């Protein structure tokens, strides 16, 4: 199928898609900062450059977009064009997620994954409850948690 916009427009549109400092990420980090948590952003010395690193708690917070990390929820939909490209790309993203989490565990880090659909959409959680869950997990000894 032919793209409905020219190459320059598509390039401009795609350049607007952010891998860092996304709206869900900023929401979570502002809420945690207001609760007194301090963190590093996108630490390049750790596998996968995790979104938030809380060294005091040996904890990593990953805020994953449902499309880019192939979450099976109402926000994910397979693209109808370039199917082979997108399948390979999204499968590789999920493989890297697993590899990076294993490496983080091996290094002694705890990992929590917050999915985009927990923050927006028809199945989103109450934001105060979501931050409360993260807060409780940070103070616990649990190795991992996923908030879908």
N, CA, C and O atoms as a GROMACS GRO file, in nm:
protein
  592
    1UNK      N    1   0.084  -0.118   0.000
    1UNK     CA    2   0.000   0.000   0.000
    1UNK      C    3   0.089   0.124   0.000
    1UNK      O    4   0.190   0.129   0.070
    2UNK      N    5   0.052   0.222  -0.076
    2UNK     CA    6   0.127   0.346  -0.089
    2UNK      C    7   0.094   0.436   0.031
    2UNK      O    8  -0.020   0.443   0.074
    3UNK      N    9   0.196   0.503   0.082
    3UNK     CA   10   0.177   0.594   0.194
    3UNK      C   11   0.089   0.710   0.150
    3UNK      O   12   0.099   0.755   0.036
    4UNK      N   13   0.003   0.760   0.237
    4UNK     CA   14  -0.089   0.868   0.203
    4UNK      C   15  -0.024   1.005   0.214
    4UNK      O   16  -0.083   1.105   0.173
    5UNK      N   17   0.097   1.012   0.269
    5UNK     CA   18   0.169   1.139   0.277
    5UNK      C   19   0.305   1.125   0.210
    5UNK      O   20   0.356   1.014   0.193
    6UNK      N   21   0.364   1.237   0.171
    6UNK     CA   22   0.495   1.231   0.105
    6UNK      C   23   0.603   1.197   0.207
    6UNK      O   24   0.580   1.200   0.328
    7UNK      N   25   0.724   1.166   0.155
    7UNK     CA   26   0.834   1.121   0.241
    7UNK      C   27   0.874   1.226   0.344
    7UNK      O   28   0.902   1.192   0.459
    8UNK      N   29   0.878   1.352   0.305
    8UNK     CA   30   0.918   1.459   0.398
    8UNK      C   31   0.818   1.471   0.512
    8UNK      O   32   0.858   1.488   0.628
    9UNK      N   33   0.690   1.462   0.482
    9UNK     CA   34   0.587   1.471   0.586
    9UNK      C   35   0.595   1.351   0.680
    9UNK      O   36   0.587   1.366   0.802
   10UNK      N   37   0.612   1.230   0.621
   10UNK     CA   38   0.622   1.109   0.703
   10UNK      C   39   0.745   1.118   0.794
   10UNK      O   40   0.739   1.080   0.911
   11UNK      N   41   0.856   1.167   0.740
   11UNK     CA   42   0.978   1.182   0.819
   11UNK      C   43   0.956   1.277   0.937
   11UNK      O   44   0.997   1.249   1.049
   12UNK      N   45   0.889   1.389   0.910
   12UNK     CA   46   0.860   1.485   1.017
   12UNK      C   47   0.768   1.423   1.123
   12UNK      O   48   0.787   1.443   1.243
   13UNK      N   49   0.668   1.347   1.077
   13UNK     CA   50   0.576   1.282   1.170
   13UNK      C   51   0.648   1.180   1.258
   13UNK      O   52   0.627   1.176   1.379
   14UNK      N   53   0.733   1.099   1.196
   14UNK     CA   54   0.804   0.995   1.271
   14UNK      C   55   0.907   1.055   1.366
   14UNK      O   56   0.933   0.998   1.472
   15UNK      N   57   0.966   1.170   1.330
   15UNK     CA   58   1.064   1.232   1.419
   15UNK      C   59   0.998   1.286   1.545
   15UNK      O   60   1.066   1.313   1.644
   16UNK      N   61   0.867   1.304   1.542
   16UNK     CA   62   0.794   1.351   1.660
   16UNK      C   63   0.766   1.242   1.762
   16UNK      O   64   0.721   1.271   1.873
   17UNK      N   65   0.793   1.117   1.726
   17UNK     CA   66   0.771   1.006   1.818
   17UNK      C   67   0.892   0.994   1.908
   17UNK      O   68   1.005   0.977   1.860
   18UNK      N   69   0.871   1.003   2.035
   18UNK     CA   70   0.980   1.007   2.132
   18UNK      C   71   1.000   0.872   2.200
   18UNK      O   72   0.905   0.799   2.227
   19UNK      N   73   1.126   0.842   2.226
   19UNK     CA   74   1.160   0.722   2.302
   19UNK      C   75   1.190   0.759   2.447
   19UNK      O   76   1.185   0.674   2.536
   20UNK      N   77   1.220   0.886   2.469
   20UNK     CA   78   1.248   0.936   2.604
   20UNK      C   79   1.154   1.052   2.633
   20UNK      O   80   1.100   1.115   2.542
   21UNK      N   81   1.136   1.079   2.760
   21UNK     CA   82   1.055   1.192   2.804
   21UNK      C   83   0.915   1.191   2.744
   21UNK      O   84   0.863   1.295   2.703
   22UNK      N   85   0.854   1.074   2.740
   22UNK     CA   86   0.717   1.062   2.691
   22UNK      C   87   0.622   1.114   2.798
   22UNK      O   88   0.661   1.128   2.914
   23UNK      N   89   0.499   1.143   2.761
   23UNK     CA   90   0.402   1.195   2.857
   23UNK      C   91   0.380   1.099   2.975
   23UNK      O   92   0.379   1.143   3.090
   24UNK      N   93   0.362   0.967   2.948
   24UNK     CA   94   0.346   0.876   3.062
   24UNK      C   95   0.468   0.876   3.155
   24UNK      O   96   0.454   0.871   3.277
   25UNK      N   97   0.586   0.881   3.096
   25UNK     CA   98   0.709   0.881   3.176
   25UNK      C   99   0.718   1.006   3.263
   25UNK      O  100   0.751   0.998   3.381
   26UNK      N  101   0.688   1.121   3.205
   26UNK     CA  102   0.694   1.246   3.280
   26UNK      C  103   0.591   1.247   3.393
   26UNK      O  104   0.620   1.294   3.503
   27UNK      N  105   0.472   1.196   3.368
   27UNK     CA  106   0.368   1.188   3.473
   27UNK      C  107   0.417   1.108   3.593
   27UNK      O  108   0.404   1.151   3.708
   28UNK      N  109   0.474   0.990   3.565
   28UNK     CA  110   0.519   0.903   3.674
   28UNK      C  111   0.636   0.967   3.748
   28UNK      O  112   0.637   0.968   3.871
   29UNK      N  113   0.732   1.019   3.676
   29UNK     CA  114   0.848   1.073   3.747
   29UNK      C  115   0.816   1.199   3.827
   29UNK      O  116   0.875   1.220   3.934
   30UNK      N  117   0.725   1.283   3.778
   30UNK     CA  118   0.684   1.401   3.857
   30UNK      C  119   0.615   1.358   3.987
   30UNK      O  120   0.639   1.414   4.093
   31UNK      N  121   0.529   1.257   3.976
   31UNK     CA  122   0.457   1.209   4.095
   31UNK      C  123   0.555   1.148   4.196
   31UNK      O  124   0.542   1.171   4.316
   32UNK      N  125   0.652   1.071   4.148
   32UNK     CA  126   0.751   1.011   4.238
   32UNK      C  127   0.840   1.119   4.300
   32UNK      O  128   0.873   1.111   4.419
   33UNK      N  129   0.880   1.217   4.221
   33UNK     CA  130   0.964   1.326   4.273
   33UNK      C  131   0.891   1.401   4.384
   33UNK      O  132   0.952   1.437   4.485
   34UNK      N  133   0.761   1.425   4.365
   34UNK     CA  134   0.684   1.497   4.467
   34UNK      C  135   0.670   1.415   4.596
   34UNK      O  136   0.643   1.471   4.703
   35UNK      N  137   0.688   1.285   4.586
   35UNK     CA  138   0.686   1.199   4.706
   35UNK      C  139   0.824   1.183   4.768
   35UNK      O  140   0.840   1.108   4.865
   36UNK      N  141   0.923   1.252   4.713
   36UNK     CA  142   1.056   1.251   4.771
   36UNK      C  143   1.154   1.155   4.708
   36UNK      O  144   1.268   1.144   4.754
   37UNK      N  145   1.113   1.084   4.605
   37UNK     CA  146   1.204   0.991   4.538
   37UNK      C  147   1.297   1.068   4.445
   37UNK      O  148   1.257   1.163   4.378
   38UNK      N  149   1.422   1.024   4.444
   38UNK     CA  150   1.520   1.083   4.352
   38UNK      C  151   1.574   0.971   4.263
   38UNK      O  152   1.591   0.857   4.307
   39UNK      N  153   1.601   1.005   4.140
   39UNK     CA  154   1.633   0.903   4.042
   39UNK      C  155   1.724   0.959   3.934
   39UNK      O  156   1.742   1.080   3.920
   40UNK      N  157   1.781   0.867   3.858
   40UNK     CA  158   1.857   0.901   3.738
   40UNK      C  159   1.768   0.870   3.619
   40UNK      O  160   1.685   0.780   3.623
   41UNK      N  161   1.788   0.947   3.512
   41UNK     CA  162   1.711   0.924   3.390
   41UNK      C  163   1.797   0.856   3.284
   41UNK      O  164   1.909   0.899   3.259
   42UNK      N  165   1.743   0.751   3.223
   42UNK     CA  166   1.804   0.687   3.106
   42UNK      C  167   1.953   0.660   3.124
   42UNK      O  168   2.035   0.704   3.044
   43UNK      N  169   1.987   0.588   3.228
   43UNK     CA  170   2.126   0.559   3.263
   43UNK      C  171   2.189   0.470   3.156
   43UNK      O  172   2.153   0.354   3.141
   44UNK      N  173   2.283   0.526   3.082
   44UNK     CA  174   2.346   0.454   2.971
   44UNK      C  175   2.440   0.343   3.018
   44UNK      O  176   2.481   0.259   2.938
   45UNK      N  177   2.475   0.344   3.146
   45UNK     CA  178   2.565   0.239   3.195
   45UNK      C  179   2.491   0.109   3.226
   45UNK      O  180   2.554   0.007   3.255
   46UNK      N  181   2.359   0.112   3.220
   46UNK     CA  182   2.278  -0.007   3.249
   46UNK      C  183   2.217  -0.062   3.120
   46UNK      O  184   2.190   0.014   3.027
   47UNK      N  185   2.194  -0.193   3.113
   47UNK     CA  186   2.135  -0.252   2.993
   47UNK      C  187   2.000  -0.191   2.959
   47UNK      O  188   1.912  -0.182   3.044
   48UNK      N  189   1.984  -0.149   2.835
   48UNK     CA  190   1.856  -0.096   2.787
   48UNK      C  191   1.831   0.049   2.820
   48UNK      O  192   1.723   0.100   2.788
   49UNK      N  193   1.925   0.119   2.884
   49UNK     CA  194   1.906   0.260   2.923
   49UNK      C  195   1.768   0.279   2.990
   49UNK      O  196   1.683   0.349   2.935
   50UNK      N  197   1.746   0.220   3.107
   50UNK     CA  198   1.614   0.224   3.170
   50UNK      C  199   1.564   0.366   3.194
   50UNK      O  200   1.642   0.459   3.215
   51UNK      N  201   1.431   0.381   3.191
   51UNK     CA  202   1.368   0.512   3.204
   51UNK      C  203   1.404   0.580   3.336
   51UNK      O  204   1.454   0.693   3.336
   52UNK      N  205   1.380   0.512   3.447
   52UNK     CA  206   1.410   0.568   3.579
   52UNK      C  207   1.495   0.468   3.658
   52UNK      O  208   1.464   0.349   3.663
   53UNK      N  209   1.600   0.518   3.718
   53UNK     CA  210   1.688   0.434   3.799
   53UNK      C  211   1.692   0.495   3.939
   53UNK      O  212   1.728   0.611   3.957
   54UNK      N  213   1.654   0.415   4.038
   54UNK     CA  214   1.655   0.460   4.177
   54UNK      C  215   1.762   0.381   4.251
   54UNK      O  216   1.733   0.275   4.307
   55UNK      N  217   1.887   0.431   4.253
   55UNK     CA  218   1.998   0.356   4.312
   55UNK      C  219   1.976   0.323   4.460
   55UNK      O  220   2.016   0.216   4.505
   56UNK      N  221   1.915   0.414   4.535
   56UNK     CA  222   1.892   0.391   4.678
   56UNK      C  223   1.810   0.265   4.702
   56UNK      O  224   1.828   0.197   4.804
   57UNK      N  225   1.720   0.232   4.610
   57UNK     CA  226   1.631   0.118   4.624
   57UNK      C  227   1.674   0.001   4.533
   57UNK      O  228   1.607  -0.102   4.529
   58UNK      N  229   1.786   0.017   4.461
   58UNK     CA  230   1.831  -0.081   4.362
   58UNK      C  231   1.714  -0.118   4.270
   58UNK      O  232   1.690  -0.236   4.242
   59UNK      N  233   1.642  -0.015   4.225
   59UNK     CA  234   1.520  -0.037   4.149
   59UNK      C  235   1.523   0.038   4.016
   59UNK      O  236   1.579   0.147   4.003
   60UNK      N  237   1.462  -0.026   3.918
   60UNK     CA  238   1.447   0.028   3.784
   60UNK      C  239   1.298   0.039   3.756
   60UNK      O  240   1.222  -0.052   3.785
   61UNK      N  241   1.257   0.152   3.699
   61UNK     CA  242   1.118   0.168   3.655
   61UNK      C  243   1.120   0.185   3.504
   61UNK      O  244   1.180   0.277   3.451
   62UNK      N  245   1.051   0.093   3.436
   62UNK     CA  246   1.036   0.099   3.291
   62UNK      C  247   0.893   0.141   3.260
   62UNK      O  248   0.798   0.080   3.308
   63UNK      N  249   0.878   0.245   3.180
   63UNK     CA  250   0.745   0.289   3.138
   63UNK      C  251   0.736   0.258   2.990
   63UNK      O  252   0.792   0.329   2.906
   64UNK      N  253   0.664   0.151   2.958
   64UNK     CA  254   0.661   0.099   2.822
   64UNK      C  255   0.537   0.144   2.746
   64UNK      O  256   0.425   0.139   2.797
   65UNK      N  257   0.559   0.187   2.621
   65UNK     CA  258   0.450   0.216   2.530
   65UNK      C  259   0.391   0.085   2.480
   65UNK      O  260   0.464  -0.006   2.443
   66UNK      N  261   0.260   0.076   2.479
   66UNK     CA  262   0.194  -0.050   2.442
   66UNK      C  263   0.222  -0.090   2.298
   66UNK      O  264   0.234  -0.210   2.269
   67UNK      N  265   0.232   0.005   2.206
   67UNK     CA  266   0.262  -0.030   2.067
   67UNK      C  267   0.405  -0.078   2.053
   67UNK      O  268   0.428  -0.187   2.000
   68UNK      N  269   0.501   0.000   2.098
   68UNK     CA  270   0.642  -0.030   2.073
   68UNK      C  271   0.692  -0.155   2.144
   68UNK      O  272   0.791  -0.215   2.103
   69UNK      N  273   0.622  -0.195   2.251
   69UNK     CA  274   0.664  -0.313   2.326
   69UNK      C  275   0.562  -0.426   2.314
   69UNK      O  276   0.566  -0.523   2.390
   70UNK      N  277   0.472  -0.414   2.218
   70UNK     CA  278   0.378  -0.519   2.179
   70UNK      C  279   0.296  -0.573   2.296
   70UNK      O  280   0.285  -0.694   2.316
   71UNK      N  281   0.239  -0.481   2.373
   71UNK     CA  282   0.155  -0.521   2.486
   71UNK      C  283   0.018  -0.562   2.433
   71UNK      O  284  -0.040  -0.493   2.350
   72UNK      N  285  -0.033  -0.674   2.480
   72UNK     CA  286  -0.162  -0.722   2.431
   72UNK      C  287  -0.274  -0.656   2.510
   72UNK      O  288  -0.330  -0.714   2.604
   73UNK      N  289  -0.307  -0.534   2.468
   73UNK     CA  290  -0.414  -0.457   2.533
   73UNK      C  291  -0.491  -0.382   2.424
   73UNK      O  292  -0.463  -0.397   2.306
   74UNK      N  293  -0.586  -0.302   2.466
   74UNK     CA  294  -0.669  -0.229   2.371
   74UNK      C  295  -0.593  -0.120   2.295
   74UNK      O  296  -0.642  -0.072   2.193
   75UNK      N  297  -0.476  -0.079   2.343
   75UNK     CA  298  -0.399   0.025   2.276
   75UNK      C  299  -0.307  -0.030   2.166
   75UNK      O  300  -0.254   0.046   2.085
   76UNK      N  301  -0.287  -0.162   2.164
   76UNK     CA  302  -0.199  -0.221   2.063
   76UNK      C  303  -0.278  -0.272   1.944
   76UNK      O  304  -0.379  -0.341   1.959
   77UNK      N  305  -0.230  -0.237   1.826
   77UNK     CA  306  -0.291  -0.287   1.702
   77UNK      C  307  -0.179  -0.305   1.601
   77UNK      O  308  -0.096  -0.216   1.582
   78UNK      N  309  -0.177  -0.421   1.537
   78UNK     CA  310  -0.075  -0.445   1.435
   78UNK      C  311  -0.098  -0.350   1.319
   78UNK      O  312  -0.211  -0.333   1.274
   79UNK      N  313   0.009  -0.288   1.268
   79UNK     CA  314  -0.005  -0.202   1.150
   79UNK      C  315  -0.051  -0.283   1.030
   79UNK      O  316  -0.018  -0.400   1.016
   80UNK      N  317  -0.127  -0.219   0.943
   80UNK     CA  318  -0.180  -0.290   0.827
   80UNK      C  319  -0.086  -0.282   0.706
   80UNK      O  320  -0.108  -0.352   0.607
   81UNK      N  321   0.016  -0.199   0.714
   81UNK     CA  322   0.113  -0.190   0.604
   81UNK      C  323   0.250  -0.237   0.654
   81UNK      O  324   0.277  -0.236   0.774
   82UNK      N  325   0.334  -0.278   0.560
   82UNK     CA  326   0.470  -0.325   0.589
   82UNK      C  327   0.469  -0.426   0.703
   82UNK      O  328   0.546  -0.415   0.799
   83UNK      N  329   0.383  -0.524   0.692
   83UNK     CA  330   0.359  -0.621   0.800
   83UNK      C  331   0.485  -0.694   0.843
   83UNK      O  332   0.509  -0.711   0.963
   84UNK      N  333   0.566  -0.738   0.748
   84UNK     CA  334   0.687  -0.812   0.782
   84UNK      C  335   0.783  -0.723   0.862
   84UNK      O  336   0.838  -0.766   0.964
   85UNK      N  337   0.802  -0.601   0.816
   85UNK     CA  338   0.891  -0.507   0.885
   85UNK      C  339   0.845  -0.487   1.030
   85UNK      O  340   0.926  -0.496   1.123
   86UNK      N  341   0.716  -0.460   1.050
   86UNK     CA  342   0.667  -0.431   1.184
   86UNK      C  343   0.670  -0.554   1.275
   86UNK      O  344   0.700  -0.543   1.394
   87UNK      N  345   0.640  -0.671   1.220
   87UNK     CA  346   0.648  -0.794   1.302
   87UNK      C  347   0.791  -0.815   1.352
   87UNK      O  348   0.813  -0.840   1.470
   88UNK      N  349   0.888  -0.805   1.260
   88UNK     CA  350   1.028  -0.823   1.300
   88UNK      C  351   1.070  -0.717   1.402
   88UNK      O  352   1.135  -0.750   1.501
   89UNK      N  353   1.034  -0.592   1.377
   89UNK     CA  354   1.074  -0.482   1.465
   89UNK      C  355   1.015  -0.500   1.605
   89UNK      O  356   1.087  -0.492   1.705
   90UNK      N  357   0.886  -0.526   1.613
   90UNK     CA  358   0.820  -0.535   1.744
   90UNK      C  359   0.860  -0.663   1.818
   90UNK      O  360   0.872  -0.661   1.940
   91UNK      N  361   0.880  -0.773   1.745
   91UNK     CA  362   0.929  -0.896   1.810
   91UNK      C  363   1.069  -0.872   1.866
   91UNK      O  364   1.100  -0.917   1.977
   92UNK      N  365   1.152  -0.803   1.791
   92UNK     CA  366   1.288  -0.773   1.839
   92UNK      C  367   1.284  -0.684   1.964
   92UNK      O  368   1.362  -0.703   2.056
   93UNK      N  369   1.192  -0.587   1.966
   93UNK     CA  370   1.178  -0.502   2.084
   93UNK      C  371   1.145  -0.585   2.208
   93UNK      O  372   1.203  -0.565   2.315
   94UNK      N  373   1.052  -0.679   2.194
   94UNK     CA  374   1.014  -0.760   2.311
   94UNK      C  375   1.127  -0.855   2.352
   94UNK      O  376   1.146  -0.882   2.470
   95UNK      N  377   1.202  -0.906   2.253
   95UNK     CA  378   1.319  -0.989   2.285
   95UNK      C  379   1.422  -0.909   2.365
   95UNK      O  380   1.476  -0.956   2.465
   96UNK      N  381   1.449  -0.787   2.320
   96UNK     CA  382   1.545  -0.701   2.390
   96UNK      C  383   1.497  -0.668   2.531
   96UNK      O  384   1.577  -0.660   2.624
   97UNK      N  385   1.366  -0.648   2.547
   97UNK     CA  386   1.311  -0.622   2.681
   97UNK      C  387   1.345  -0.736   2.776
   97UNK      O  388   1.391  -0.713   2.888
   98UNK      N  389   1.323  -0.860   2.731
   98UNK     CA  390   1.351  -0.977   2.814
   98UNK      C  391   1.500  -0.989   2.845
   98UNK      O  392   1.539  -1.015   2.959
   99UNK      N  393   1.583  -0.971   2.743
   99UNK     CA  394   1.728  -0.980   2.761
   99UNK      C  395   1.776  -0.875   2.860
   99UNK      O  396   1.854  -0.905   2.950
  100UNK      N  397   1.730  -0.751   2.842
  100UNK     CA  398   1.774  -0.643   2.930
  100UNK      C  399   1.727  -0.663   3.074
  100UNK      O  400   1.800  -0.633   3.168
  101UNK      N  401   1.605  -0.712   3.092
  101UNK     CA  402   1.556  -0.740   3.228
  101UNK      C  403   1.640  -0.848   3.295
  101UNK      O  404   1.675  -0.835   3.412
  102UNK      N  405   1.673  -0.953   3.221
  102UNK     CA  406   1.757  -1.059   3.278
  102UNK      C  407   1.894  -1.004   3.319
  102UNK      O  408   1.946  -1.038   3.425
  103UNK      N  409   1.951  -0.920   3.234
  103UNK     CA  410   2.081  -0.860   3.266
  103UNK      C  411   2.070  -0.772   3.391
  103UNK      O  412   2.160  -0.773   3.476
  104UNK      N  413   1.962  -0.697   3.403
  104UNK     CA  414   1.942  -0.611   3.521
  104UNK      C  415   1.928  -0.696   3.647
  104UNK      O  416   1.985  -0.662   3.751
  105UNK      N  417   1.852  -0.806   3.638
  105UNK     CA  418   1.839  -0.896   3.753
  105UNK      C  419   1.975  -0.953   3.792
  105UNK      O  420   2.009  -0.960   3.910
  106UNK      N  421   2.052  -0.992   3.692
  106UNK     CA  422   2.186  -1.048   3.718
  106UNK      C  423   2.277  -0.947   3.787
  106UNK      O  424   2.366  -0.985   3.864
  107UNK      N  425   2.256  -0.819   3.759
  107UNK     CA  426   2.335  -0.712   3.821
  107UNK      C  427   2.282  -0.671   3.959
  107UNK      O  428   2.338  -0.583   4.025
  108UNK      N  429   2.173  -0.737   4.002
  108UNK     CA  430   2.118  -0.709   4.134
  108UNK      C  431   2.012  -0.600   4.140
  108UNK      O  432   1.982  -0.549   4.247
  109UNK      N  433   1.956  -0.564   4.025
  109UNK     CA  434   1.852  -0.462   4.020
  109UNK      C  435   1.714  -0.527   4.027
  109UNK      O  436   1.695  -0.640   3.983
  110UNK      N  437   1.619  -0.454   4.082
  110UNK     CA  438   1.478  -0.493   4.080
  110UNK      C  439   1.411  -0.412   3.969
  110UNK      O  440   1.450  -0.298   3.942
  111UNK      N  441   1.310  -0.470   3.904
  111UNK     CA  442   1.250  -0.404   3.787
  111UNK      C  443   1.098  -0.402   3.798
  111UNK      O  444   1.034  -0.504   3.824
  112UNK      N  445   1.042  -0.283   3.777
  112UNK     CA  446   0.896  -0.269   3.766
  112UNK      C  447   0.866  -0.214   3.628
  112UNK      O  448   0.931  -0.121   3.580
  113UNK      N  449   0.766  -0.272   3.563
  113UNK     CA  450   0.723  -0.227   3.431
  113UNK      C  451   0.584  -0.167   3.442
  113UNK      O  452   0.490  -0.232   3.488
  114UNK      N  453   0.572  -0.042   3.401
  114UNK     CA  454   0.443   0.027   3.399
  114UNK      C  455   0.405   0.042   3.252
  114UNK      O  456   0.478   0.102   3.174
  115UNK      N  457   0.290  -0.012   3.216
  115UNK     CA  458   0.245  -0.005   3.077
  115UNK      C  459   0.166   0.123   3.053
  115UNK      O  460   0.097   0.173   3.143
  116UNK      N  461   0.176   0.173   2.934
  116UNK     CA  462   0.106   0.295   2.892
  116UNK      C  463  -0.044   0.286   2.918
  116UNK      O  464  -0.106   0.385   2.958
  117UNK      N  465  -0.103   0.168   2.897
  117UNK     CA  466  -0.248   0.152   2.914
  117UNK      C  467  -0.291   0.165   3.060
  117UNK      O  468  -0.409   0.186   3.088
  118UNK      N  469  -0.195   0.154   3.154
  118UNK     CA  470  -0.228   0.176   3.296
  118UNK      C  471  -0.248   0.324   3.324
  118UNK      O  472  -0.308   0.361   3.424
  119UNK      N  473  -0.196   0.408   3.235
  119UNK     CA  474  -0.202   0.553   3.253
  119UNK      C  475  -0.305   0.622   3.164
  119UNK      O  476  -0.353   0.730   3.198
  120UNK      N  477  -0.338   0.560   3.052
  120UNK     CA  478  -0.434   0.625   2.962
  120UNK      C  479  -0.520   0.521   2.893
  120UNK      O  480  -0.485   0.403   2.886
  121UNK      N  481  -0.632   0.566   2.843
  121UNK     CA  482  -0.722   0.476   2.773
  121UNK      C  483  -0.836   0.430   2.861
  121UNK      O  484  -0.846   0.469   2.978
  122UNK      N  485  -0.922   0.349   2.804
  122UNK     CA  486  -1.045   0.309   2.873
  122UNK      C  487  -1.021   0.215   2.991
  122UNK      O  488  -1.109   0.202   3.077
  123UNK      N  489  -0.905   0.152   2.997
  123UNK     CA  490  -0.877   0.059   3.106
  123UNK      C  491  -0.772   0.112   3.203
  123UNK      O  492  -0.711   0.036   3.277
  124UNK      N  493  -0.750   0.244   3.202
  124UNK     CA  494  -0.646   0.303   3.288
  124UNK      C  495  -0.682   0.290   3.436
  124UNK      O  496  -0.799   0.282   3.473
  125UNK      N  497  -0.579   0.289   3.516
  125UNK     CA  498  -0.597   0.280   3.662
  125UNK      C  499  -0.608   0.420   3.721
  125UNK      O  500  -0.568   0.518   3.658
  126UNK      N  501  -0.661   0.429   3.841
  126UNK     CA  502  -0.660   0.556   3.913
  126UNK      C  503  -0.513   0.593   3.936
  126UNK      O  504  -0.435   0.512   3.985
  127UNK      N  505  -0.477   0.717   3.900
  127UNK     CA  506  -0.336   0.756   3.902
  127UNK      C  507  -0.277   0.750   4.043
  127UNK      O  508  -0.163   0.708   4.060
  128UNK      N  509  -0.353   0.792   4.143
  128UNK     CA  510  -0.303   0.788   4.282
  128UNK      C  511  -0.278   0.643   4.325
  128UNK      O  512  -0.180   0.615   4.394
  129UNK      N  513  -0.367   0.553   4.285
  129UNK     CA  514  -0.348   0.411   4.318
  129UNK      C  515  -0.225   0.354   4.248
  129UNK      O  516  -0.149   0.277   4.306
  130UNK      N  517  -0.205   0.394   4.122
  130UNK     CA  518  -0.089   0.348   4.046
  130UNK      C  519   0.041   0.393   4.114
  130UNK      O  520   0.132   0.312   4.132
  131UNK      N  521   0.050   0.520   4.151
  131UNK     CA  522   0.169   0.571   4.217
  131UNK      C  523   0.185   0.506   4.354
  131UNK      O  524   0.297   0.479   4.398
  132UNK      N  525   0.074   0.482   4.422
  132UNK     CA  526   0.078   0.411   4.551
  132UNK      C  527   0.134   0.270   4.536
  132UNK      O  528   0.209   0.223   4.622
  133UNK      N  529   0.097   0.203   4.428
  133UNK     CA  530   0.149   0.068   4.402
  133UNK      C  531   0.299   0.073   4.378
  133UNK      O  532   0.373  -0.011   4.430
  134UNK      N  533   0.344   0.170   4.301
  134UNK     CA  534   0.488   0.185   4.276
  134UNK      C  535   0.560   0.215   4.407
  134UNK      O  536   0.665   0.158   4.435
  135UNK      N  537   0.504   0.304   4.486
  135UNK     CA  538   0.562   0.342   4.615
  135UNK      C  539   0.576   0.221   4.707
  135UNK      O  540   0.680   0.200   4.768
  136UNK      N  541   0.471   0.141   4.716
  136UNK     CA  542   0.472   0.020   4.798
  136UNK      C  543   0.578  -0.078   4.748
  136UNK      O  544   0.652  -0.137   4.827
  137UNK      N  545   0.585  -0.096   4.615
  137UNK     CA  546   0.682  -0.189   4.558
  137UNK      C  547   0.825  -0.143   4.586
  137UNK      O  548   0.911  -0.224   4.620
  138UNK      N  549   0.851  -0.013   4.572
  138UNK     CA  550   0.986   0.039   4.597
  138UNK      C  551   1.032   0.009   4.739
  138UNK      O  552   1.151  -0.017   4.761
  139UNK      N  553   0.941   0.013   4.834
  139UNK     CA  554   0.976  -0.010   4.975
  139UNK      C  555   0.975  -0.158   5.012
  139UNK      O  556   1.009  -0.194   5.125
  140UNK      N  557   0.937  -0.243   4.916
  140UNK     CA  558   0.931  -0.387   4.943
  140UNK      C  559   1.061  -0.455   4.900
  140UNK      O  560   1.156  -0.390   4.856
  141UNK      N  561   1.062  -0.587   4.914
  141UNK     CA  562   1.176  -0.666   4.869
  141UNK      C  563   1.146  -0.742   4.740
  141UNK      O  564   1.227  -0.823   4.694
  142UNK      N  565   1.029  -0.717   4.681
  142UNK     CA  566   0.991  -0.789   4.559
  142UNK      C  567   1.086  -0.756   4.446
  142UNK      O  568   1.127  -0.641   4.428
  143UNK      N  569   1.122  -0.861   4.370
  143UNK     CA  570   1.220  -0.846   4.263
  143UNK      C  571   1.162  -0.776   4.140
  143UNK      O  572   1.229  -0.695   4.076
  144UNK      N  573   1.037  -0.807   4.108
  144UNK     CA  574   0.977  -0.745   3.988
  144UNK      C  575   0.826  -0.729   4.006
  144UNK      O  576   0.763  -0.792   4.090
  145UNK      N  577   0.773  -0.642   3.922
  145UNK     CA  578   0.628  -0.618   3.920
  145UNK      C  579   0.593  -0.562   3.783
  145UNK      O  580   0.672  -0.489   3.722
  146UNK      N  581   0.475  -0.596   3.736
  146UNK     CA  582   0.424  -0.543   3.610
  146UNK      C  583   0.288  -0.482   3.637
  146UNK      O  584   0.201  -0.546   3.696
  147UNK      N  585   0.271  -0.357   3.593
  147UNK     CA  586   0.143  -0.290   3.611
  147UNK      C  587   0.080  -0.273   3.473
  147UNK      O  588   0.114  -0.180   3.399
  148UNK      N  589  -0.013  -0.364   3.439
  148UNK     CA  590  -0.077  -0.357   3.306
  148UNK      C  591  -0.192  -0.258   3.302
  148UNK      O  592  -0.256  -0.241   3.198
   0.00000   0.00000   0.00000
